[in-house]
């Protein structure tokens, strides 16, 4: 131990300290920065292909989707109008 301490005097000590100042943060970042996918993996976080939306690409599929959306909007509009008319009839 004393042989190591005798060698680390003056300039050698400063070079050793500088090396530690540089290598310690790099080693720290390397240790905690590798295998992040395995360490912090949350299964089921991203939706699978079956769970996600399927955007229609063909014209027929787009027309079918637009018809479905318009039908859904008309049903919602009719329900809103029914609630509105029921609410106004009771206030008279």
CORGIWO-V323776 format. One record per residue. N is the residue number from 1. RES is the residue in one small letter. OMEGA is omega as a letter, one per 20 degrees, with the letter a starting at -180 (NA if undefined). D_LAST is the distance of its C-alpha to the last C-alpha in Angstrom with 2 decimals. Layout:
N;RES;OMEGA;D_LAST  N;RES;OMEGA;D_LAST
This chain:
1;x;a;99.12  2;x;r;101.36  3;x;r;102.45  4;x;a;98.85  5;x;r;98.33  6;x;r;101.55  7;x;a;100.41  8;x;r;97.00  9;x;r;98.33  10;x;a;97.70  11;x;r;96.48  12;x;r;96.05  13;x;a;93.64  14;x;r;91.58  15;x;r;91.49  16;x;r;90.44  17;x;r;87.66  18;x;r;86.44  19;x;r;86.43  20;x;r;84.38  21;x;a;81.90  22;x;a;81.43  23;x;a;81.59  24;x;r;79.53  25;x;r;76.14  26;x;r;76.91  27;x;r;77.80  28;x;r;74.70  29;x;r;72.43  30;x;a;74.31  31;x;a;74.05  32;x;a;70.33  33;x;r;69.53  34;x;r;71.00  35;x;r;69.27  36;x;r;65.81  37;x;r;64.35  38;x;a;65.94  39;x;a;65.19  40;x;a;61.53  41;x;r;60.52  42;x;a;57.14  43;x;r;57.05  44;x;a;53.87  45;x;r;52.62  46;x;a;52.53  47;x;r;50.75  48;x;a;53.06  49;x;r;53.08  50;x;a;51.15  51;x;a;48.37  52;x;a;47.95  53;x;r;46.12  54;x;a;48.10  55;x;r;47.72  56;x;a;48.28  57;x;a;51.23  58;x;a;51.61  59;x;a;49.52  60;x;r;48.48  61;x;r;47.35  62;x;r;45.38  63;x;r;43.66  64;x;a;42.80  65;x;r;41.37  66;x;r;39.27  67;x;r;37.94  68;x;a;37.10  69;x;r;35.33  70;x;r;33.32  71;x;r;32.33  72;x;r;31.24  73;x;a;29.18  74;x;r;27.46  75;x;r;26.65  76;x;r;25.19  77;x;r;23.17  78;x;r;21.74  79;x;r;20.84  80;x;r;19.11  81;x;r;17.10  82;x;r;16.16  83;x;a;15.08  84;x;a;13.10  85;x;r;11.29  86;x;r;10.81  87;x;a;9.48  88;x;r;6.88  89;x;a;5.80  90;x;a;5.68  91;x;a;3.84  92;x;NA;0.00
